[in-house]
Structure formats: structure tokens, C-alpha cells
């Protein structure tokens, strides 16, 4: 992945509950097929949050989860 160091939401000046809300929404949207897949990658300055991945690689419901690469 990235060469940027991983930090916590608080270390980057983000409200952790808001980051979690975004993750919850993406998880719900992919679980209910409102969107097939999503990735959340947030950075500030020279650091970033650990990337999060949601959904499937393909539209087929039996498809594998989205890969981290």
C-alpha cells in the first residue's frame, strides 16, 4: 500500500465517531447492494488512516470481498 505512516483519527485531527459513521454507511450501502463496492482512504499532512474496504469485487452476489490491493 502507501508509504505514508498510519495514524488514528484523533492523531490526524478527525472526530473518530464521524469516521466510524462513514464506515458504517459504506458497509450498509454495500451490504444492501445500494453500491457494489467502496474504499475509504483519508489522509492529512504526511499520515493517513488505515484504508477500509467494503463490498465485493464484482456485481455477482457470490463474488469475493473487495481486495486490499
DOMI-618277 format. One record per atom (N, C-alpha, C): atom name; z, x, y; residue in three letters. Coordinates in Angstrom, 1 decimal. Atoms other than C-alpha are relative to their C-alpha. Layout:
! residues N
CA/Z/X/Y/ala
...
END
This chain:
! residues 69
N/0.0/0.8/-1.2/unk
CA/0.0/0.0/0.0/unk
C/0.0/0.9/1.2/unk
N/0.0/-0.7/-1.3/unk
CA/0.7/1.1/3.6/unk
C/0.9/1.2/-0.1/unk
N/-0.8/-1.2/-0.1/unk
CA/2.1/4.4/4.6/unk
C/1.2/-0.3/1.0/unk
N/-1.1/0.3/-0.9/unk
CA/4.5/2.6/7.0/unk
C/1.3/-0.3/-0.7/unk
N/-1.3/0.3/0.7/unk
CA/8.2/2.5/6.2/unk
C/0.3/-1.5/0.0/unk
N/-0.4/1.4/0.2/unk
CA/9.6/-0.8/5.0/unk
C/1.3/-0.2/0.7/unk
N/-1.2/0.2/-0.6/unk
CA/12.3/-2.3/7.1/unk
C/0.4/-1.5/-0.2/unk
N/-0.5/1.3/0.1/unk
CA/14.4/-5.5/7.2/unk
C/-0.4/-0.8/1.2/unk
N/0.3/0.8/-1.3/unk
CA/13.6/-8.4/9.6/unk
C/0.9/0.3/1.1/unk
N/-0.9/-0.3/-1.1/unk
CA/16.7/-7.6/11.6/unk
C/-0.2/1.3/0.6/unk
N/0.3/-1.3/-0.5/unk
CA/15.8/-4.0/11.9/unk
C/-1.2/0.0/0.9/unk
N/1.2/0.1/-0.8/unk
CA/12.5/-5.0/13.3/unk
C/0.1/-0.9/1.2/unk
N/-0.2/0.9/-1.2/unk
CA/14.0/-7.5/15.8/unk
C/-0.5/-1.4/-0.3/unk
N/0.4/1.3/0.3/unk
CA/12.9/-10.6/13.9/unk
C/1.2/-0.8/-0.5/unk
N/-1.0/0.9/0.5/unk
CA/15.1/-13.6/13.0/unk
C/-0.2/-0.2/-1.5/unk
N/0.3/0.1/1.4/unk
CA/15.4/-13.4/9.2/unk
C/-0.3/-1.4/-0.5/unk
N/0.2/1.4/0.5/unk
CA/15.6/-17.2/8.8/unk
C/-1.4/-0.4/0.4/unk
N/1.3/0.4/-0.4/unk
CA/12.3/-17.6/10.6/unk
C/-1.1/0.7/-0.9/unk
N/0.9/-0.7/1.0/unk
CA/10.6/-15.0/8.3/unk
C/0.1/-0.8/-1.3/unk
N/-0.2/0.7/1.2/unk
CA/12.1/-16.9/5.4/unk
C/-0.7/-1.4/0.0/unk
N/0.7/1.3/-0.2/unk
CA/10.8/-20.2/6.8/unk
C/-1.5/0.1/-0.2/unk
N/1.4/-0.3/0.1/unk
CA/7.3/-18.7/7.0/unk
C/-0.4/0.2/-1.5/unk
N/0.2/-0.2/1.5/unk
CA/7.6/-17.6/3.3/unk
C/0.1/-1.3/-0.7/unk
N/-0.2/1.3/0.7/unk
CA/8.9/-21.0/2.2/unk
C/-1.3/-0.9/0.2/unk
N/1.2/0.8/-0.2/unk
CA/5.9/-22.7/3.9/unk
C/-1.2/0.5/-0.8/unk
N/1.1/-0.5/0.7/unk
CA/3.4/-20.4/2.4/unk
C/0.1/-0.3/-1.5/unk
N/-0.3/0.3/1.4/unk
CA/5.0/-20.8/-1.0/unk
C/-0.3/-1.5/-0.4/unk
N/0.2/1.4/0.2/unk
CA/5.0/-24.6/-0.7/unk
C/-1.5/-0.3/0.0/unk
N/1.4/0.3/-0.2/unk
CA/1.4/-24.7/0.5/unk
C/-0.8/0.4/-1.2/unk
N/0.8/-0.5/1.2/unk
CA/0.1/-22.6/-2.4/unk
C/0.4/-0.7/-1.2/unk
N/-0.5/0.7/1.1/unk
CA/2.3/-24.4/-4.9/unk
C/-0.6/-1.4/-0.1/unk
N/0.5/1.4/0.0/unk
CA/0.9/-27.8/-3.9/unk
C/-1.6/0.0/0.3/unk
N/1.4/-0.2/-0.1/unk
CA/-2.7/-26.4/-3.6/unk
C/-0.6/-0.5/1.4/unk
N/0.5/0.2/-1.3/unk
CA/-3.0/-27.0/0.1/unk
C/-0.8/1.2/0.5/unk
N/0.8/-1.2/-0.2/unk
CA/-4.2/-23.4/0.3/unk
C/0.0/0.7/-1.3/unk
N/-0.1/-0.6/1.3/unk
CA/-5.2/-21.3/-2.7/unk
C/0.8/1.3/0.0/unk
N/-0.8/-1.3/0.0/unk
CA/-3.5/-18.0/-1.6/unk
C/0.3/0.4/1.4/unk
N/-0.3/-0.5/-1.4/unk
CA/-1.9/-16.3/1.3/unk
C/0.8/1.3/-0.2/unk
N/-0.8/-1.3/0.0/unk
CA/-0.3/-12.9/2.1/unk
C/0.6/0.0/1.4/unk
N/-0.7/-0.2/-1.2/unk
CA/2.2/-12.2/4.8/unk
C/0.4/1.4/0.2/unk
N/-0.3/-1.4/-0.3/unk
CA/2.4/-8.8/6.3/unk
C/0.3/0.1/1.5/unk
N/-0.5/0.0/-1.4/unk
CA/4.4/-8.3/9.5/unk
C/0.5/1.4/0.4/unk
N/-0.5/-1.3/-0.4/unk
CA/5.0/-5.1/11.4/unk
C/0.3/0.0/1.5/unk
N/-0.4/-0.2/-1.4/unk
CA/6.5/-3.9/14.7/unk
C/0.2/1.5/0.1/unk
N/-0.2/-1.4/-0.2/unk
CA/6.3/-0.5/16.1/unk
C/-0.6/0.8/-1.2/unk
N/0.5/-0.8/1.0/unk
CA/6.0/2.0/13.3/unk
C/0.6/-0.4/-1.4/unk
N/-0.5/0.5/1.3/unk
CA/7.6/-0.1/10.5/unk
C/-0.5/-1.4/-0.3/unk
N/0.5/1.3/0.4/unk
CA/6.8/-3.2/8.6/unk
C/0.9/-0.6/-1.0/unk
N/-0.7/0.7/1.1/unk
CA/8.4/-5.9/6.4/unk
C/-0.8/0.2/-1.3/unk
N/0.6/-0.1/1.3/unk
CA/7.7/-5.7/2.7/unk
C/-1.0/-1.2/-0.1/unk
N/1.0/1.1/0.1/unk
CA/4.4/-7.7/2.2/unk
C/0.4/-1.0/-1.1/unk
N/-0.2/1.1/1.0/unk
CA/4.7/-11.0/0.4/unk
C/-1.3/-0.7/-0.3/unk
N/1.2/0.5/0.5/unk
CA/2.0/-12.6/-1.7/unk
C/0.3/-1.4/-0.6/unk
N/-0.2/1.4/0.5/unk
CA/1.6/-16.3/-2.6/unk
C/-1.3/-0.5/-0.6/unk
N/1.2/0.6/0.5/unk
CA/-0.8/-18.3/-4.7/unk
C/-0.6/0.7/-1.2/unk
N/0.8/-0.5/1.1/unk
CA/-3.5/-17.4/-7.2/unk
C/-1.2/0.7/0.4/unk
N/1.2/-0.8/-0.3/unk
CA/-6.4/-15.0/-7.4/unk
C/-1.2/-0.8/0.1/unk
N/1.2/0.9/0.0/unk
CA/-8.9/-17.8/-8.0/unk
C/0.5/-1.5/0.2/unk
N/-0.4/1.4/-0.2/unk
CA/-9.0/-21.6/-7.4/unk
C/0.4/-0.6/-1.3/unk
N/-0.4/0.6/1.3/unk
CA/-8.6/-22.3/-11.1/unk
C/1.5/0.0/-0.1/unk
N/-1.5/0.0/0.1/unk
CA/-5.0/-23.5/-11.6/unk
C/0.6/0.9/-1.1/unk
N/-0.5/-0.9/1.0/unk
CA/-4.7/-21.3/-14.7/unk
C/-0.2/1.5/0.4/unk
N/0.2/-1.4/-0.4/unk
CA/-5.6/-18.2/-12.7/unk
C/1.3/0.7/0.2/unk
N/-1.2/-0.9/-0.2/unk
CA/-3.2/-15.3/-12.4/unk
C/0.5/-0.1/1.4/unk
N/-0.5/-0.1/-1.4/unk
CA/-0.9/-14.9/-9.4/unk
C/-0.8/1.0/0.8/unk
N/0.6/-0.9/-0.9/unk
CA/-2.3/-13.1/-6.4/unk
C/0.6/1.4/-0.2/unk
N/-0.5/-1.4/0.2/unk
CA/-2.1/-9.3/-6.9/unk
C/0.4/0.6/1.3/unk
N/-0.5/-0.8/-1.1/unk
CA/-0.4/-6.9/-4.6/unk
C/-1.0/1.0/0.5/unk
N/1.0/-1.0/-0.4/unk
CA/-3.5/-4.7/-4.3/unk
C/-1.1/-0.7/0.8/unk
END
